[in-house]
Amino acid sequence: MGRSKTDFLFATPSFIGGAATILSIAGFSHEYNKSASEECADARALSSDWNIVGHDINDAKNALEVACLERDDD
């Protein structure tokens, strides 16, 4: 079953960025995703969380239906 996830609030790593952190004497600043406000970032994160919870509930429902069908066939 497919999972939805987001890395919106995290920096997206890259090989070049990793190499730059090793070679940088002054330090390297990661570029994080930005939102218009804290509220917008929170709303997006909550929406993603509830979307994943919904997928988990649907997966559990489907597994229960399969188990019940298998038991009824016995």
N, C-alpha and C positions, 0 to 999 in steps of 0.2 A: 504494500500500500504506500502510495506516495506521501511524502511529508512536505508541508509548506514551512519554510523558515525564512527568516530575514536576517541580514547582517547590516541593516540600515544604520544602526547606531555605532557600528564598529568601523575602524579603519580597514580598508581593503589592502591586505598585504601583497607585495609583489617581490620578485627576485631582486630587481634593481633597488627597490626601497630597502630591502634587507641588507644588500651589499653596501648601500650608502650609510646605513647606521654603523656598520663595522669600520668603514673608512673615514667617517666624519669625526673630526676633532671637536668642532664646536657643537655638535649634536644635530640630530635630524628631527624635524617636527613632522609627525604623521598627520596626514590630511583626513579628518573625520568628516562623515556626511553631515550636512547641515539641515536644519529645519527653520521655518520662519519664527518659531517660538518654542519654549519648553513644552507648552501645552500641545502644540502640533506633534512634536516628537513623542510625547506620552500617548497621544491618541493613536498614532501610527503603531507604536509598540503594543498597546493594549489590543488593538484590532488584530494584529498578528498573533498575539497570545491566544485570543479567543478563537481565532480561525483554527489554530492547531488543536485546541481543546475540542472544537467541533469535529475535526477529523478523527481524534482519538475516540470520541463517543460513537461516531459512525462505524469505526473499525470494530469496536466492542460489540455494537449491535449486530453487525454482519457476522462476527465470529459466533455469537450466541445463536443466530438464526441457522448457521451451518451446523452447529452442534445439535440443535433441536431437530433438524431434518435428518441428521445421521442417526440420532437416537430413535426417531419415529420409524426409520427404515429397518431397524433391528427387530 
